[in-house]
């Protein structure tokens, strides 16, 4: 086995060269690690940015969906507001007919048209505000005037001058009311 032909001798290396190469290799490893750390930090930064962007986009989609649903739910509010004066005029016509003692077919026809119009609005989520005898609520009522009253507690609606309407859970038009005040 110790045949001189098969045994190779390694060239002599100086200890200085191996230490130098080891130091260079260690420096290279340190540089590579520093580069990896920098790339990892950059990756983490972009990952966080991606996650924030994704969350922002999801929030945008949810907000947009809510807004579209809200628009669909309340889209007919403008038309309803335009029709409310017609209902008011029909109310006045019925009140005038009742005051004059009229009850003929014309009055009945006006009453049926009024009822039909209110029913159509109800099918679309537009309902009258029940205000008479209720405590005054500035979110639902618009006080036209105050009137002293011994029969009603203060801040109670004693007369409705203009019917108010809600559209689903929102006030379409507040009720115009007379509110009781303490009697003098």
Secondary structure, 3 states (H helix, E strand, C coil): CCCCCCCCCCCCCCHHHHHHHHHHHHHHHHHHHHHHHHHHHHHHHHHHHHHHHHHHHHHHHHHHHHHHHHHHHHCCHHHHHHHHHHHHHHHHHHHHHHHHCCCCHHHHHHHHHHHHHHHHHHHCCEEECCCCCCECCCCCEEEEEEEEECCCCCCEEEEEEECCEEECCEEEECEEEEEEEECC
